[in-house]
Amino acid sequence: MDTSQKLKADAGKLQPRLLFEGMPRALKLAVAVLTYGAQKYEAHSWRGVNIDRYKDAKARHMIDGEIEFSDEESGLWHKAHELVDLMFVMELEMRDMSDGDFYEYLRFNNPPQEHKND
């Protein structure tokens, strides 16, 4: 029996490597913000915080990031804090969503391809 796999049926599947290979520095900065928060508070303690606090924190980091590069307290890039706050908001918004509803959000239309013919 031939068990070699020359082809793989991946059409329509998500490609996480695009994030990990394409943006390793941005991800590492986000992990640094999460690590800082886990050391300051407790790992995953953000789950018990009201979503509006993260909406405000995101806006503050967005505004402060226009004035200064790094957050004064953590020393980390404001944009990294803003990214993590946005991820908190997204995760909290999906907290009570069923798996079926969540997987519907992962579906996307076929992107236009006309620009590839030019």
N, CA, C and O atoms as CSV, one atom per row, in Angstrom:
chain,resi,resn,atom,element,x,y,z
A,1,MET,N,N,0.841,-1.183,0.000
A,1,MET,CA,C,0.000,0.000,0.000
A,1,MET,C,C,0.884,1.242,0.000
A,1,MET,O,O,1.768,1.390,0.843
A,2,ASP,N,N,0.638,2.112,-0.936
A,2,ASP,CA,C,1.406,3.356,-1.073
A,2,ASP,C,C,0.833,4.397,-0.118
A,2,ASP,O,O,-0.312,4.821,-0.277
A,3,THR,N,N,1.626,4.814,0.881
A,3,THR,CA,C,1.165,5.803,1.862
A,3,THR,C,C,1.757,7.182,1.612
A,3,THR,O,O,1.526,8.101,2.398
A,4,SER,N,N,2.519,7.345,0.527
A,4,SER,CA,C,3.081,8.661,0.246
A,4,SER,C,C,1.960,9.620,-0.149
A,4,SER,O,O,0.983,9.235,-0.791
A,5,GLN,N,N,2.127,10.837,0.241
A,5,GLN,CA,C,1.098,11.844,-0.048
A,5,GLN,C,C,1.725,12.929,-0.898
A,5,GLN,O,O,2.483,13.766,-0.410
A,6,LYS,N,N,1.396,12.898,-2.172
A,6,LYS,CA,C,1.948,13.882,-3.099
A,6,LYS,C,C,1.068,15.113,-3.187
A,6,LYS,O,O,1.543,16.210,-3.484
A,7,LEU,N,N,-0.215,14.927,-2.926
A,7,LEU,CA,C,-1.161,16.029,-2.977
A,7,LEU,C,C,-1.882,16.119,-1.642
A,7,LEU,O,O,-2.073,15.113,-0.959
A,8,LYS,N,N,-2.276,17.318,-1.279
A,8,LYS,CA,C,-3.019,17.522,-0.034
A,8,LYS,C,C,-4.198,18.419,-0.356
A,8,LYS,O,O,-4.045,19.453,-1.006
A,9,ALA,N,N,-5.357,18.024,0.096
A,9,ALA,CA,C,-6.587,18.782,-0.185
A,9,ALA,C,C,-6.761,19.881,0.855
A,9,ALA,O,O,-7.485,19.708,1.836
A,10,ASP,N,N,-6.096,21.013,0.638
A,10,ASP,CA,C,-6.140,22.123,1.592
A,10,ASP,C,C,-6.992,23.294,1.127
A,10,ASP,O,O,-7.066,24.315,1.809
A,11,ALA,N,N,-7.626,23.158,-0.012
A,11,ALA,CA,C,-8.432,24.262,-0.531
A,11,ALA,C,C,-9.489,24.657,0.487
A,11,ALA,O,O,-10.191,23.800,1.025
A,12,GLY,N,N,-9.603,25.947,0.749
A,12,GLY,CA,C,-10.601,26.448,1.682
A,12,GLY,C,C,-10.194,26.396,3.145
A,12,GLY,O,O,-10.946,26.860,4.002
A,13,LYS,N,N,-9.039,25.852,3.454
A,13,LYS,CA,C,-8.580,25.776,4.845
A,13,LYS,C,C,-7.779,27.026,5.197
A,13,LYS,O,O,-7.115,27.620,4.347
A,14,LEU,N,N,-7.856,27.403,6.450
A,14,LEU,CA,C,-7.078,28.556,6.922
A,14,LEU,C,C,-5.587,28.251,6.857
A,14,LEU,O,O,-5.178,27.093,6.938
A,15,GLN,N,N,-4.786,29.288,6.713
A,15,GLN,CA,C,-3.336,29.154,6.590
A,15,GLN,C,C,-2.631,29.912,7.723
A,15,GLN,O,O,-2.121,31.009,7.497
A,16,PRO,N,N,-2.592,29.348,8.930
A,16,PRO,CA,C,-2.001,30.056,10.076
A,16,PRO,C,C,-0.539,30.441,9.882
A,16,PRO,O,O,-0.066,31.393,10.503
A,17,ARG,N,N,0.174,29.722,9.038
A,17,ARG,CA,C,1.584,30.053,8.819
A,17,ARG,C,C,1.742,31.462,8.257
A,17,ARG,O,O,2.792,32.083,8.423
A,18,LEU,N,N,0.693,31.973,7.585
A,18,LEU,CA,C,0.780,33.333,7.058
A,18,LEU,C,C,0.974,34.337,8.191
A,18,LEU,O,O,1.653,35.350,8.024
A,19,LEU,N,N,0.384,34.053,9.323
A,19,LEU,CA,C,0.549,34.919,10.486
A,19,LEU,C,C,1.895,34.668,11.159
A,19,LEU,O,O,2.636,35.611,11.435
A,20,PHE,N,N,2.215,33.401,11.424
A,20,PHE,CA,C,3.434,33.076,12.163
A,20,PHE,C,C,4.705,33.361,11.364
A,20,PHE,O,O,5.689,33.852,11.918
A,21,GLU,N,N,4.690,33.058,10.075
A,21,GLU,CA,C,5.869,33.310,9.245
A,21,GLU,C,C,5.921,34.751,8.749
A,21,GLU,O,O,7.002,35.303,8.541
A,22,GLY,N,N,4.757,35.354,8.561
A,22,GLY,CA,C,4.705,36.680,7.964
A,22,GLY,C,C,4.865,37.826,8.937
A,22,GLY,O,O,5.321,38.904,8.555
A,23,MET,N,N,4.494,37.609,10.200
A,23,MET,CA,C,4.523,38.711,11.172
A,23,MET,C,C,5.107,38.284,12.521
A,23,MET,O,O,4.501,38.550,13.558
A,24,PRO,N,N,6.260,37.634,12.528
A,24,PRO,CA,C,6.775,37.136,13.802
A,24,PRO,C,C,7.115,38.238,14.806
A,24,PRO,O,O,6.966,38.038,16.011
A,25,ARG,N,N,7.561,39.378,14.333
A,25,ARG,CA,C,7.919,40.459,15.259
A,25,ARG,C,C,6.679,41.071,15.892
A,25,ARG,O,O,6.667,41.341,17.093
A,26,ALA,N,N,5.633,41.293,15.097
A,26,ALA,CA,C,4.391,41.837,15.643
A,26,ALA,C,C,3.799,40.863,16.662
A,26,ALA,O,O,3.313,41.279,17.714
A,27,LEU,N,N,3.843,39.572,16.349
A,27,LEU,CA,C,3.334,38.570,17.290
A,27,LEU,C,C,4.150,38.551,18.577
A,27,LEU,O,O,3.599,38.436,19.672
A,28,LYS,N,N,5.450,38.664,18.436
A,28,LYS,CA,C,6.314,38.654,19.623
A,28,LYS,C,C,6.038,39.867,20.513
A,28,LYS,O,O,6.066,39.758,21.739
A,29,LEU,N,N,5.771,41.021,19.896
A,29,LEU,CA,C,5.413,42.206,20.673
A,29,LEU,C,C,4.082,42.001,21.397
A,29,LEU,O,O,3.934,42.400,22.552
A,30,ALA,N,N,3.115,41.379,20.719
A,30,ALA,CA,C,1.834,41.092,21.364
A,30,ALA,C,C,2.039,40.125,22.532
A,30,ALA,O,O,1.418,40.284,23.582
A,31,VAL,N,N,2.890,39.141,22.357
A,31,VAL,CA,C,3.181,38.193,23.442
A,31,VAL,C,C,3.878,38.910,24.596
A,31,VAL,O,O,3.643,38.583,25.759
A,32,ALA,N,N,4.723,39.874,24.286
A,32,ALA,CA,C,5.384,40.647,25.347
A,32,ALA,C,C,4.342,41.415,26.166
A,32,ALA,O,O,4.441,41.465,27.392
A,33,VAL,N,N,3.345,42.013,25.503
A,33,VAL,CA,C,2.273,42.724,26.215
A,33,VAL,C,C,1.499,41.745,27.092
A,33,VAL,O,O,1.202,42.048,28.248
A,34,LEU,N,N,1.171,40.578,26.551
A,34,LEU,CA,C,0.442,39.574,27.338
A,34,LEU,C,C,1.268,39.098,28.527
A,34,LEU,O,O,0.732,38.898,29.617
A,35,THR,N,N,2.563,38.918,28.323
A,35,THR,CA,C,3.452,38.485,29.406
A,35,THR,C,C,3.540,39.553,30.487
A,35,THR,O,O,3.491,39.250,31.679
A,36,TYR,N,N,3.671,40.810,30.060
A,36,TYR,CA,C,3.697,41.916,31.015
A,36,TYR,C,C,2.412,41.919,31.841
A,36,TYR,O,O,2.458,42.029,33.066
A,37,GLY,N,N,1.276,41.799,31.175
A,37,GLY,CA,C,-0.013,41.779,31.875
A,37,GLY,C,C,-0.146,40.598,32.817
A,37,GLY,O,O,-0.681,40.738,33.916
A,38,ALA,N,N,0.336,39.434,32.396
A,38,ALA,CA,C,0.272,38.241,33.253
A,38,ALA,C,C,1.134,38.421,34.501
A,38,ALA,O,O,0.775,37.948,35.579
A,39,GLN,N,N,2.271,39.105,34.356
A,39,GLN,CA,C,3.136,39.351,35.507
A,39,GLN,C,C,2.557,40.423,36.416
A,39,GLN,O,O,2.680,40.339,37.638
A,40,LYS,N,N,1.929,41.428,35.825
A,40,LYS,CA,C,1.347,42.509,36.621
A,40,LYS,C,C,0.091,42.041,37.356
A,40,LYS,O,O,-0.109,42.370,38.525
A,41,TYR,N,N,-0.743,41.279,36.671
A,41,TYR,CA,C,-2.016,40.817,37.238
A,41,TYR,C,C,-1.956,39.310,37.440
A,41,TYR,O,O,-1.471,38.828,38.463
A,42,GLU,N,N,-2.449,38.584,36.467
A,42,GLU,CA,C,-2.441,37.128,36.484
A,42,GLU,C,C,-2.762,36.683,35.059
A,42,GLU,O,O,-3.491,37.371,34.344
A,43,ALA,N,N,-2.229,35.548,34.647
A,43,ALA,CA,C,-2.486,35.064,33.289
A,43,ALA,C,C,-3.983,34.906,33.056
A,43,ALA,O,O,-4.690,34.333,33.885
A,44,HIS,N,N,-4.450,35.403,31.956
A,44,HIS,CA,C,-5.853,35.313,31.511
A,44,HIS,C,C,-6.844,36.048,32.405
A,44,HIS,O,O,-8.052,35.840,32.286
A,45,SER,N,N,-6.354,36.901,33.297
A,45,SER,CA,C,-7.272,37.654,34.171
A,45,SER,C,C,-8.117,38.644,33.378
A,45,SER,O,O,-9.146,39.107,33.869
A,46,TRP,N,N,-7.697,38.975,32.154
A,46,TRP,CA,C,-8.449,39.892,31.302
A,46,TRP,C,C,-9.850,39.358,31.017
A,46,TRP,O,O,-10.757,40.132,30.710
A,47,ARG,N,N,-10.031,38.053,31.115
A,47,ARG,CA,C,-11.331,37.448,30.809
A,47,ARG,C,C,-12.436,37.919,31.760
A,47,ARG,O,O,-13.617,37.881,31.415
A,48,GLY,N,N,-12.048,38.356,32.947
A,48,GLY,CA,C,-13.031,38.787,33.931
A,48,GLY,C,C,-13.256,40.289,33.976
A,48,GLY,O,O,-13.951,40.787,34.861
A,49,VAL,N,N,-12.677,41.009,33.033
A,49,VAL,CA,C,-12.762,42.467,33.014
A,49,VAL,C,C,-13.844,42.894,32.026
A,49,VAL,O,O,-14.019,42.269,30.980
A,50,ASN,N,N,-14.562,43.953,32.357
A,50,ASN,CA,C,-15.611,44.475,31.490
A,50,ASN,C,C,-15.024,44.910,30.150
A,50,ASN,O,O,-13.986,45.571,30.106
A,51,ILE,N,N,-15.680,44.544,29.080
A,51,ILE,CA,C,-15.200,44.819,27.725
A,51,ILE,C,C,-14.969,46.313,27.469
A,51,ILE,O,O,-14.065,46.680,26.718
A,52,ASP,N,N,-15.780,47.170,28.088
A,52,ASP,CA,C,-15.620,48.615,27.864
A,52,ASP,C,C,-14.272,49.126,28.351
A,52,ASP,O,O,-13.754,50.104,27.812
A,53,ARG,N,N,-13.705,48.491,29.345
A,53,ARG,CA,C,-12.390,48.917,29.826
A,53,ARG,C,C,-11.324,48.683,28.762
A,53,ARG,O,O,-10.387,49.471,28.631
A,54,TYR,N,N,-11.470,47.595,28.001
A,54,TYR,CA,C,-10.500,47.323,26.934
A,54,TYR,C,C,-10.742,48.199,25.717
A,54,TYR,O,O,-9.804,48.541,24.997
A,55,LYS,N,N,-11.992,48.560,25.485
A,55,LYS,CA,C,-12.272,49.512,24.400
A,55,LYS,C,C,-11.628,50.853,24.716
A,55,LYS,O,O,-11.041,51.487,23.840
A,56,ASP,N,N,-11.737,51.285,25.973
A,56,ASP,CA,C,-11.106,52.543,26.378
A,56,ASP,C,C,-9.585,52.437,26.339
A,56,ASP,O,O,-8.913,53.356,25.871
A,57,ALA,N,N,-9.038,51.326,26.826
A,57,ALA,CA,C,-7.588,51.141,26.829
A,57,ALA,C,C,-7.042,51.156,25.398
A,57,ALA,O,O,-6.000,51.754,25.131
A,58,LYS,N,N,-7.748,50.502,24.489
A,58,LYS,CA,C,-7.339,50.492,23.086
A,58,LYS,C,C,-7.293,51.910,22.539
A,58,LYS,O,O,-6.331,52.294,21.873
A,59,ALA,N,N,-8.335,52.689,22.820
A,59,ALA,CA,C,-8.392,54.068,22.330
A,59,ALA,C,C,-7.271,54.913,22.942
A,59,ALA,O,O,-6.659,55.726,22.250
A,60,ARG,N,N,-7.004,54.722,24.233
A,60,ARG,CA,C,-5.916,55.477,24.876
A,60,ARG,C,C,-4.575,55.163,24.218
A,60,ARG,O,O,-3.789,56.068,23.938
A,61,HIS,N,N,-4.314,53.873,23.973
A,61,HIS,CA,C,-3.040,53.503,23.343
A,61,HIS,C,C,-2.968,54.021,21.910
A,61,HIS,O,O,-1.892,54.386,21.437
A,62,MET,N,N,-4.093,54.056,21.223
A,62,MET,CA,C,-4.111,54.601,19.870
A,62,MET,C,C,-3.755,56.085,19.906
A,62,MET,O,O,-2.937,56.545,19.108
A,63,ILE,N,N,-4.358,56.831,20.818
A,63,ILE,CA,C,-4.098,58.263,20.934
A,63,ILE,C,C,-2.670,58.517,21.423
A,63,ILE,O,O,-1.941,59.323,20.844
A,64,ASP,N,N,-2.279,57.822,22.493
A,64,ASP,CA,C,-0.936,58.024,23.045
A,64,ASP,C,C,0.148,57.616,22.050
A,64,ASP,O,O,1.233,58.197,22.033
A,65,GLY,N,N,-0.152,56.608,21.217
A,65,GLY,CA,C,0.811,56.161,20.216
A,65,GLY,C,C,1.084,57.194,19.150
A,65,GLY,O,O,2.105,57.124,18.465
A,66,GLU,N,N,0.180,58.162,18.997
A,66,GLU,CA,C,0.407,59.254,18.048
A,66,GLU,C,C,1.362,60.297,18.639
A,66,GLU,O,O,1.954,61.093,17.910
A,67,ILE,N,N,1.500,60.282,19.953
A,67,ILE,CA,C,2.327,61.274,20.644
A,67,ILE,C,C,3.694,60.701,21.009
A,67,ILE,O,O,4.719,61.370,20.875
A,68,GLU,N,N,3.692,59.465,21.468
A,68,GLU,CA,C,4.935,58.830,21.904
A,68,GLU,C,C,4.949,57.379,21.442
A,68,GLU,O,O,3.895,56.773,21.246
A,69,PHE,N,N,6.119,56.837,21.273
A,69,PHE,CA,C,6.282,55.489,20.745
A,69,PHE,C,C,5.910,54.417,21.767
A,69,PHE,O,O,5.150,53.496,21.466
A,70,SER,N,N,6.448,54.547,22.968
A,70,SER,CA,C,6.311,53.491,23.975
A,70,SER,C,C,5.413,53.893,25.127
A,70,SER,O,O,5.345,55.064,25.501
A,71,ASP,N,N,4.729,52.917,25.680
A,71,ASP,CA,C,3.932,53.090,26.881
A,71,ASP,C,C,4.878,53.361,28.055
A,71,ASP,O,O,5.852,52.635,28.252
A,72,GLU,N,N,4.591,54.386,28.814
A,72,GLU,CA,C,5.482,54.789,29.900
A,72,GLU,C,C,5.650,53.690,30.948
A,72,GLU,O,O,6.762,53.438,31.412
A,73,GLU,N,N,4.555,53.041,31.319
A,73,GLU,CA,C,4.630,52.029,32.388
A,73,GLU,C,C,5.351,50.759,31.940
A,73,GLU,O,O,6.280,50.306,32.610
A,74,SER,N,N,4.931,50.184,30.815
A,74,SER,CA,C,5.499,48.898,30.393
A,74,SER,C,C,6.784,49.047,29.588
A,74,SER,O,O,7.625,48.148,29.578
A,75,GLY,N,N,6.932,50.186,28.912
A,75,GLY,CA,C,8.067,50.362,28.018
A,75,GLY,C,C,7.854,49.718,26.661
A,75,GLY,O,O,8.734,49.769,25.802
A,76,LEU,N,N,6.687,49.111,26.462
A,76,LEU,CA,C,6.380,48.433,25.202
A,76,LEU,C,C,5.644,49.376,24.258
A,76,LEU,O,O,5.036,50.355,24.691
A,77,TRP,N,N,5.704,49.078,22.994
A,77,TRP,CA,C,5.111,49.878,21.944
A,77,TRP,C,C,3.605,50.022,22.169
A,77,TRP,O,O,2.914,49.032,22.408
A,78,HIS,N,N,3.102,51.247,22.094
A,78,HIS,CA,C,1.665,51.503,22.246
A,78,HIS,C,C,0.849,50.671,21.257
A,78,HIS,O,O,-0.217,50.163,21.605
A,79,LYS,N,N,1.349,50.530,20.021
A,79,LYS,CA,C,0.610,49.775,19.016
A,79,LYS,C,C,0.445,48.314,19.425
A,79,LYS,O,O,-0.572,47.700,19.101
A,80,ALA,N,N,1.411,47.753,20.120
A,80,ALA,CA,C,1.298,46.368,20.596
A,80,ALA,C,C,0.208,46.273,21.665
A,80,ALA,O,O,-0.574,45.322,21.675
A,81,HIS,N,N,0.158,47.258,22.561
A,81,HIS,CA,C,-0.920,47.292,23.558
A,81,HIS,C,C,-2.274,47.433,22.869
A,81,HIS,O,O,-3.244,46.776,23.247
A,82,GLU,N,N,-2.332,48.294,21.857
A,82,GLU,CA,C,-3.576,48.510,21.124
A,82,GLU,C,C,-4.040,47.214,20.454
A,82,GLU,O,O,-5.224,46.880,20.494
A,83,LEU,N,N,-3.111,46.493,19.844
A,83,LEU,CA,C,-3.429,45.222,19.198
A,83,LEU,C,C,-3.985,44.221,20.201
A,83,LEU,O,O,-5.001,43.578,19.939
A,84,VAL,N,N,-3.333,44.087,21.337
A,84,VAL,CA,C,-3.784,43.131,22.347
A,84,VAL,C,C,-5.150,43.546,22.893
A,84,VAL,O,O,-6.016,42.696,23.103
A,85,ASP,N,N,-5.347,44.836,23.123
A,85,ASP,CA,C,-6.659,45.298,23.595
A,85,ASP,C,C,-7.750,44.971,22.573
A,85,ASP,O,O,-8.849,44.566,22.953
A,86,LEU,N,N,-7.461,45.140,21.294
A,86,LEU,CA,C,-8.431,44.794,20.254
A,86,LEU,C,C,-8.726,43.293,20.276
A,86,LEU,O,O,-9.877,42.885,20.119
A,87,MET,N,N,-7.709,42.486,20.466
A,87,MET,CA,C,-7.915,41.036,20.545
A,87,MET,C,C,-8.764,40.669,21.765
A,87,MET,O,O,-9.614,39.782,21.689
A,88,PHE,N,N,-8.531,41.353,22.889
A,88,PHE,CA,C,-9.376,41.133,24.070
A,88,PHE,C,C,-10.833,41.451,23.749
A,88,PHE,O,O,-11.731,40.675,24.076
A,89,VAL,N,N,-11.062,42.595,23.109
A,89,VAL,CA,C,-12.424,43.000,22.753
A,89,VAL,C,C,-13.063,41.953,21.845
A,89,VAL,O,O,-14.201,41.542,22.071
A,90,MET,N,N,-12.340,41.529,20.831
A,90,MET,CA,C,-12.882,40.531,19.913
A,90,MET,C,C,-13.232,39.241,20.645
A,90,MET,O,O,-14.318,38.690,20.461
A,91,GLU,N,N,-12.318,38.768,21.467
A,91,GLU,CA,C,-12.537,37.513,22.193
A,91,GLU,C,C,-13.719,37.638,23.144
A,91,GLU,O,O,-14.539,36.725,23.241
A,92,LEU,N,N,-13.809,38.755,23.842
A,92,LEU,CA,C,-14.926,38.951,24.772
A,92,LEU,C,C,-16.258,39.065,24.035
A,92,LEU,O,O,-17.289,38.614,24.535
A,93,GLU,N,N,-16.235,39.671,22.843
A,93,GLU,CA,C,-17.471,39.765,22.054
A,93,GLU,C,C,-17.942,38.385,21.593
A,93,GLU,O,O,-19.137,38.172,21.388
A,94,MET,N,N,-17.020,37.466,21.433
A,94,MET,CA,C,-17.369,36.129,20.958
A,94,MET,C,C,-17.561,35.122,22.093
A,94,MET,O,O,-17.824,33.945,21.844
A,95,ARG,N,N,-17.433,35.576,23.315
A,95,ARG,CA,C,-17.451,34.694,24.489
A,95,ARG,C,C,-18.646,33.757,24.521
A,95,ARG,O,O,-18.485,32.559,24.757
A,96,ASP,N,N,-19.831,34.278,24.290
A,96,ASP,CA,C,-21.045,33.474,24.409
A,96,ASP,C,C,-21.539,32.928,23.067
A,96,ASP,O,O,-22.638,32.381,22.982
A,97,MET,N,N,-20.736,33.076,22.040
A,97,MET,CA,C,-21.114,32.623,20.708
A,97,MET,C,C,-20.987,31.098,20.628
A,97,MET,O,O,-20.035,30.520,21.152
A,98,SER,N,N,-21.932,30.470,19.984
A,98,SER,CA,C,-21.841,29.020,19.790
A,98,SER,C,C,-20.716,28.706,18.810
A,98,SER,O,O,-20.295,29.570,18.040
A,99,ASP,N,N,-20.233,27.467,18.840
A,99,ASP,CA,C,-19.187,27.065,17.896
A,99,ASP,C,C,-19.677,27.218,16.464
A,99,ASP,O,O,-18.927,27.649,15.589
A,100,GLY,N,N,-20.942,26.864,16.224
A,100,GLY,CA,C,-21.497,26.993,14.879
A,100,GLY,C,C,-21.480,28.418,14.388
A,100,GLY,O,O,-21.090,28.683,13.251
A,101,ASP,N,N,-21.904,29.353,15.246
A,101,ASP,CA,C,-21.884,30.768,14.866
A,101,ASP,C,C,-20.454,31.246,14.646
A,101,ASP,O,O,-20.178,31.981,13.697
A,102,PHE,N,N,-19.546,30.828,15.525
A,102,PHE,CA,C,-18.146,31.236,15.376
A,102,PHE,C,C,-17.584,30.766,14.039
A,102,PHE,O,O,-16.933,31.534,13.332
A,103,TYR,N,N,-17.833,29.516,13.695
A,103,TYR,CA,C,-17.280,28.987,12.445
A,103,TYR,C,C,-17.872,29.681,11.228
A,103,TYR,O,O,-17.242,29.717,10.171
A,104,GLU,N,N,-19.051,30.223,11.360
A,104,GLU,CA,C,-19.619,31.018,10.270
A,104,GLU,C,C,-18.792,32.284,10.045
A,104,GLU,O,O,-18.665,32.745,8.911
A,105,TYR,N,N,-18.233,32.846,11.109
A,105,TYR,CA,C,-17.396,34.043,10.982
A,105,TYR,C,C,-16.069,33.742,10.284
A,105,TYR,O,O,-15.411,34.652,9.779
A,106,LEU,N,N,-15.685,32.490,10.256
A,106,LEU,CA,C,-14.434,32.109,9.596
A,106,LEU,C,C,-14.600,31.929,8.088
A,106,LEU,O,O,-13.612,31.827,7.361
A,107,ARG,N,N,-15.820,31.893,7.629
A,107,ARG,CA,C,-16.076,31.722,6.196
A,107,ARG,C,C,-15.909,33.066,5.490
A,107,ARG,O,O,-16.333,34.104,5.997
A,108,PHE,N,N,-15.301,33.030,4.342
A,108,PHE,CA,C,-15.135,34.266,3.581
A,108,PHE,C,C,-15.384,33.998,2.106
A,108,PHE,O,O,-15.259,32.870,1.629
A,109,ASN,N,N,-15.736,35.053,1.402
A,109,ASN,CA,C,-15.987,34.974,-0.031
A,109,ASN,C,C,-14.673,34.766,-0.776
A,109,ASN,O,O,-13.600,35.088,-0.266
A,110,ASN,N,N,-14.769,34.228,-1.975
A,110,ASN,CA,C,-13.583,34.126,-2.816
A,110,ASN,C,C,-13.133,35.533,-3.189
A,110,ASN,O,O,-13.928,36.328,-3.690
A,111,PRO,N,N,-11.867,35.839,-2.948
A,111,PRO,CA,C,-11.384,37.185,-3.287
A,111,PRO,C,C,-11.306,37.380,-4.801
A,111,PRO,O,O,-11.125,36.418,-5.548
A,112,PRO,N,N,-11.443,38.624,-5.244
A,112,PRO,CA,C,-11.307,38.898,-6.680
A,112,PRO,C,C,-9.892,38.546,-7.153
A,112,PRO,O,O,-8.929,38.668,-6.397
A,113,GLN,N,N,-9.783,38.118,-8.385
A,113,GLN,CA,C,-8.486,37.703,-8.928
A,113,GLN,C,C,-8.089,38.500,-10.169
A,113,GLN,O,O,-7.014,38.288,-10.729
A,114,GLU,N,N,-8.955,39.414,-10.596
A,114,GLU,CA,C,-8.700,40.142,-11.838
A,114,GLU,C,C,-7.365,40.860,-11.844
A,114,GLU,O,O,-6.723,40.944,-12.891
A,115,HIS,N,N,-6.928,41.381,-10.706
A,115,HIS,CA,C,-5.693,42.141,-10.639
A,115,HIS,C,C,-4.469,41.276,-10.974
A,115,HIS,O,O,-3.412,41.816,-11.299
A,116,LYS,N,N,-4.593,39.968,-10.900
A,116,LYS,CA,C,-3.470,39.088,-11.195
A,116,LYS,C,C,-3.239,38.943,-12.699
A,116,LYS,O,O,-2.182,38.481,-13.128
A,117,ASN,N,N,-4.207,39.328,-13.476
A,117,ASN,CA,C,-4.094,39.202,-14.937
A,117,ASN,C,C,-3.433,40.411,-15.582
A,117,ASN,O,O,-3.128,40.375,-16.774
A,118,ASP,N,N,-3.207,41.465,-14.834
A,118,ASP,CA,C,-2.625,42.699,-15.409
A,118,ASP,C,C,-1.142,42.606,-15.593
A,118,ASP,O,O,-0.518,43.557,-16.063
